[in-house]
Amino acid sequence: MNENLNKKTEEIFDQVGHFGPYQLLIFILVGIIAFVPALVGFSFSFYGTVPNHRCRIPAYPNDTYEIQSDYHQELIDTFIPESKNSFKEKYDTCNLRVFNKTDKANSSLTKCSEWVYSKEYFESTLMSDWNIVCDSSPRRSLFSTFYFIGNFGVLLSGIMSDKYGRKFTAYSFVIANAAFNIAIAALVSIDFADNNLQQILFAILRLLTGISMNVYAVAVVIAVEIVGPSKRVIAANAIYYLYIVGEFVLLFFVYFITDYKIMLTSLSVLMTTIAMYYWIVPESPRWLLATKKKKEAYKVFNTIAKWNKKRPEDLTSMEELLKVHKVESEVNFVPEKQYTIWQTLKIFFSSKILMIRSMVIMINWLGNTFVYNGLSFSTSDLAGNPYVNFGLSAVAEMLGVLGCHFLLDRYGRKVPYTISMTLSGLALLAVMFVPTDLGIVVTGLALVGKLTISFAFNTIYIVTAESHPTVIRNSAVAISQTFSRIAAVLAPNIQLLGEIYWSPLPFIIYGGFSLLSAILFAIFVPETQNRKLPDTIQEFIHNQ
């Protein structure tokens, strides 16, 4: 029966409907779960950003970043050097000119210990409150690094969702994330005598929120497994659309709630309300079948059929496979073995072809994550209005996903993916030729890179999911995501290299990795369009 499970499941979808009102409802509800990584991840781009700043002018007690008068401008021109290594900052952010008392024509640079911050876009941020700038700027990268280290928790979510179910895992992580974000909001609202201790606790909570935000892959798998094979791309895209809606929801919060402490509390309340419709969302029927929970699977399929207005007499395959009053010996149903992560990895590398293919897929996950995170989490570091930049970045991401919707079923996965990764690489490499006084051009190239990498990132999820059987599908995606977290951890530190050495350097690294990924994918990864979604390990091995 295991060998026919996939065929029977597809027959059931043919009869109950590949896509209908019930699946649409589930997409929306599961997609709202996908708000969580958008809200948690990108909120730090605002409350954790460093506004434009410069050193405080000595012996000028009411100094502000904004120009107060001609005399104030004259003092700034005298004491503050211009920036020569930033697309964003007008002034040197760490040094003051010091003049020789006997020879005022000569000056030298010295590091400052006090700063003033621009109020143009932010009244204050956590980084400006803590003065995380100049020599302490690596701490900001460290806060992001801790968060992305926590993203390795995707491995835990994969194991849990394959063992305990997609639904239980998703909502457990949502509740945990809301609790940790409430703790962060409380922490940053308290005045600590020891600022270093406060920052250590903040880093630990960033790690925990990073672990508990790993619900996106689970949401995608739920969506893919509740529809028929002809609608898998729509299923994956539906979650991505709502993930991007989550970015616009965040933009609404950060724009209208200017106090970042209240904003963090409001986001935590929103995430708590998401968990309240736990009972409406069903478990994945494919997972229920693969784990021998046929009564529960029957109920899900029956609900789909009713919403899709199917007649009971037309549901012969469902009744044949799932008829609840039959004894186990009659149905001859044996649950598929549950595979550990290490067993899954062993399957990946069971032959030379599979080994090369698995390595290339994981390298492409690495490249996608590297570029996506590097561009997505640094919009506030680009020239221009950070709210507009973030909004345009979200629009670019939406266009990339829409491109998937219209192109992947028509032209397959391989060619569109390779083209998008190539264009992303070329756009980012072009930054090295842009003068520092044309920061808006860099912003435009970054948005082109964001559009194309969004297309590619959505596609690599689909390719990975379509290449693995039900019993290890979430683990397979989780392993690839886990490997890609290496790039997520490195990305904040790559941004730091741009601040210290040369501002185009991060874009060059991202662009080069994107081109390398495109070349390897084009050579070694086969087309996955219109392939039957395997349920068993035997089908998986046989189809390679």
Long-range contacts (C-beta under 8 A, 24 or more apart in sequence): 1-331, 1-332, 1-333, 1-334, 2-334, 2-336, 2-535, 2-536, 2-538, 3-536, 3-538, 3-539, 5-289, 5-290, 5-336, 5-535, 5-536, 6-470, 6-532, 6-533, 6-534, 6-535, 6-536, 6-539, 8-317, 8-320, 8-321, 9-285, 9-286, 9-289, 9-321, 9-535, 10-228, 10-229, 10-532, 10-533, 11-317, 12-301, 12-315, 12-317, 12-318, 12-321, 12-322, 13-227, 13-228, 13-229, 14-228, 14-317, 15-305, 15-310, 15-314, 15-315, 15-316, 15-317, 15-318, 16-301, 16-304, 16-305, 16-308, 16-310, 16-315, 16-318, 17-228, 17-304, 17-305, 17-308, 17-310, 18-227, 18-228, 18-229, 18-230, 18-231, 19-227, 19-228, 19-230, 19-231, 19-234, 19-235, 20-304, 20-307, 20-308, 21-307, 21-308, 22-303, 22-304, 22-307, 22-308, 23-226, 23-227, 23-231, 23-235, 23-304, 25-307, 26-222, 26-223, 26-226, 26-281, 26-282, 27-223, 27-235, 27-238, 27-239, 27-242, 28-238, 28-242, 29-277, 29-280, 29-281, 30-170, 30-219, 30-222, 30-223, 30-239, 30-242, 30-281, 31-219, 31-223, 31-238, 31-239, 31-241, 31-242, 31-243, 31-245, 32-242, 32-246, 32-274, 33-170, 33-171, 33-174, 33-215, 33-219, 33-274, 34-215, 34-216, 34-219, 34-239, 34-240, 34-242, 34-243, 34-246, 35-242, 35-243, 35-245, 35-246, 35-249, 35-270, 35-271, 35-274, 36-173, 36-174, 36-177, 36-213, 36-215, 36-246, 36-271, 36-274, 37-213, 37-214, 37-215, 37-216, 37-243, 37-246, 38-243, 38-244, 38-246, 38-247, 38-249, 38-250, 39-246, 39-249, 39-250, 39-253, 39-267, 39-270, 39-271, 40-177, 40-181, 40-209, 40-213, 40-267, 40-271, 41-147, 41-213, 41-376, 41-377, 42-247, 42-250, 42-376, 42-377, 42-390, 43-250, 43-253, 43-254, 43-263, 43-264, 43-267, 44-143, 44-144, 44-147, 44-206, 44-377, 45-377, 45-378, 45-379, 45-380, 45-386, 45-390, 46-122, 46-125, 46-254, 46-260, 46-263, 46-380, 46-386, 46-390, 47-125, 47-126, 47-254, 47-260, 47-263, 47-264, 48-125, 48-126, 48-127, 48-140, 48-143, 48-144, 49-122, 49-125, 49-127, 49-380, 49-381, 49-386, 50-125, 50-127, 50-128, 50-132, 50-133, 50-137, 50-140, 51-117, 51-118, 51-119, 51-120, 51-121, 51-122, 51-125, 51-128, 52-88, 52-89, 52-90, 52-117, 52-118, 52-120, 53-89, 53-93, 53-115, 53-116, 53-117, 53-118, 53-128, 53-133, 54-80, 54-91, 54-92, 54-93, 54-115, 54-116, 55-79, 55-80, 55-92, 55-93, 55-94, 55-95, 55-96, 55-112, 55-114, 55-115, 55-116, 56-112, 56-114, 56-115, 56-116, 57-96, 58-96, 63-116, 64-116, 64-119, 65-116, 65-117, 65-118, 65-119, 66-118, 66-119, 66-120, 81-109, 83-436, 84-436, 85-436, 85-499, 85-501, 85-502, 85-503, 86-436, 86-499, 86-503, 87-382, 87-383, 87-434, 87-436, 87-438, 87-439, 87-442, 87-443, 87-503, 88-381, 88-382, 88-383, 88-439, 93-133, 93-134, 94-133, 94-134, 94-135, 111-135, 121-385, 121-386, 121-387, 122-258, 123-258, 123-259, 124-260, 125-260, 126-188, 126-260, 130-195, 130-199, 137-496, 137-499, 138-496, 139-199, 140-492, 141-492, 141-493, 141-495, 141-496, 142-203, 142-492, 143-202, 143-203, 143-206, 144-206, 144-377, 144-491, 144-492, 145-489, 145-492, 145-493, 146-203, 146-204, 146-206, 146-207, 146-210, 147-206, 147-207, 147-209, 147-210, 148-210, 148-373, 148-485, 148-488, 148-489, 148-491, 148-492, 149-207, 149-210, 149-485, 149-489, 150-206, 150-207, 150-208, 150-209, 150-210, 150-211, 150-212, 150-213, 151-210, 151-211, 151-213, 151-214, 151-481, 151-485, 151-488, 151-489, 152-211, 152-482, 152-485, 153-210, 153-211, 153-212, 153-213, 153-214, 154-214, 154-217, 154-478, 154-481, 154-482, 154-485, 155-341, 155-478, 155-479, 155-481, 155-482, 156-211, 156-214, 157-214, 157-215, 157-217, 157-218, 157-478, 158-217, 158-341, 158-474, 158-475, 158-477, 158-478, 158-479, 158-481, 158-482, 159-340, 159-341, 159-475, 159-478, 161-218, 161-221, 161-287, 161-474, 162-287, 162-338, 162-339, 162-471, 162-472, 162-473, 162-474, 162-475, 163-338, 165-283, 165-284, 165-287, 166-218, 166-221, 166-222, 166-225, 166-283, 166-284, 166-287, 166-474, 167-222, 167-278, 167-281, 167-282, 167-283, 167-284, 168-283, 169-215, 169-218, 170-215, 170-218, 170-219, 170-222, 171-275, 171-278, 173-212, 173-213, 173-214, 173-215, 173-218, 174-215, 174-271, 174-274, 174-275, 175-272, 175-275, 176-208, 176-211, 176-212, 177-209, 177-212, 177-213, 177-215, 177-271, 178-268, 178-271, 178-272, 178-274, 178-275, 180-205, 180-208, 180-209, 180-212, 181-209, 181-264, 181-267, 181-268, 181-271, 182-265, 182-268, 184-209, 184-264, 185-261, 185-264, 185-265, 185-268, 188-260, 188-261, 188-264, 189-261, 214-481, 216-243, 217-461, 217-474, 217-477, 217-478, 217-481, 218-474, 220-461, 220-465, 220-477, 221-284, 221-465, 221-473, 221-474, 221-477, 222-281, 222-284, 224-465, 224-533, 225-284, 225-285, 225-286, 225-287, 225-470, 225-473, 226-282, 226-284, 226-285, 226-286, 226-300, 226-304, 229-532, 229-533, 232-462, 232-465, 232-466, 232-533, 233-404, 233-405, 233-408, 233-409, 233-462, 234-405, 236-458, 236-461, 236-462, 236-465, 237-401, 237-404, 237-405, 237-458, 240-401, 240-404, 240-458, 241-398, 241-401, 244-394, 244-397, 244-398, 244-401, 247-390, 247-393, 247-394, 247-397, 248-391, 248-394, 251-387, 251-390, 251-391, 251-394, 254-387, 255-387, 286-470, 286-535, 287-470, 289-321, 289-470, 289-535, 290-335, 290-336, 290-470, 290-471, 290-535, 291-335, 291-336, 291-338, 292-333, 292-334, 292-335, 294-321, 294-322, 294-324, 294-331, 294-333, 295-322, 295-324, 297-322, 298-322, 298-323, 298-324, 336-469, 336-470, 336-471, 336-535, 336-536, 336-537, 337-471, 337-537, 338-471, 339-471, 339-472, 339-475, 339-537, 341-475, 341-478, 341-479, 344-472, 344-475, 344-476, 344-479, 345-479, 347-472, 347-537, 347-540, 347-541, 348-476, 348-479, 350-541, 351-544, 353-544, 354-544, 356-524, 357-524, 357-525, 357-526, 360-520, 360-521, 360-523, 360-524, 360-525, 361-460, 361-463, 361-464, 361-467, 361-480, 361-525, 362-479, 362-480, 362-483, 362-484, 363-516, 363-517, 363-520, 364-421, 364-460, 364-517, 364-520, 364-521, 364-525, 365-460, 365-464, 365-480, 365-481, 365-483, 365-484, 366-483, 366-484, 366-486, 366-487, 366-513, 366-517, 367-421, 367-487, 367-513, 367-514, 367-516, 367-517, 368-421, 368-453, 368-456, 368-457, 368-460, 368-484, 368-517, 369-457, 369-481, 369-484, 369-485, 369-487, 369-488, 369-491, 370-484, 370-487, 370-488, 370-490, 370-491, 370-509, 370-510, 370-513, 370-514, 371-424, 371-428, 371-449, 371-453, 371-510, 371-511, 371-513, 371-514, 372-450, 372-453, 372-454, 372-457, 373-487, 373-488, 373-491, 374-491, 374-494, 374-495, 374-506, 374-510, 375-446, 375-449, 375-450, 375-453, 375-510, 376-450, 377-491, 377-492, 378-495, 378-506, 379-446, 381-495, 382-439, 382-442, 382-443, 382-446, 383-439, 383-440, 383-442, 383-443, 384-439, 384-440, 384-443, 389-443, 392-447, 393-446, 393-447, 393-450, 396-447, 396-448, 396-450, 396-451, 396-454, 397-450, 397-451, 397-454, 398-454, 399-451, 399-454, 400-450, 400-451, 400-452, 400-453, 400-454, 400-455, 400-456, 400-457, 400-458, 401-454, 401-455, 401-458, 403-455, 404-455, 404-458, 404-459, 404-462, 408-459, 408-462, 408-529, 409-529, 412-527, 412-529, 413-459, 413-462, 413-463, 413-466, 413-527, 413-528, 413-529, 414-521, 414-522, 414-525, 414-526, 414-527, 416-455, 416-459, 417-455, 417-456, 417-459, 417-460, 417-463, 417-521, 418-518, 418-521, 418-522, 420-452, 420-453, 420-455, 420-456, 420-459, 421-452, 421-453, 421-456, 421-514, 421-515, 421-517, 421-518, 421-521, 422-514, 422-515, 422-518, 423-448, 423-452, 424-448, 424-449, 424-452, 424-453, 424-456, 424-511, 424-514, 425-511, 425-512, 425-513, 425-514, 425-515, 425-518, 426-511, 426-515, 427-452, 427-511, 428-507, 428-508, 428-510, 428-511, 428-514, 429-507, 429-508, 429-511, 429-512, 429-515, 430-511, 431-504, 431-507, 431-508, 431-511, 432-504, 432-507, 432-508, 434-504, 436-503, 442-504, 442-507, 445-507, 446-507, 449-507, 449-510, 449-511, 449-514, 453-514, 462-528, 463-525, 463-528, 466-528, 466-531, 466-533, 467-528, 467-540, 468-534, 468-540, 469-534, 469-535, 469-536, 469-537, 469-539, 469-540, 470-533, 470-534, 470-535, 470-536, 471-535, 471-536, 471-537, 472-537, 472-540, 487-513
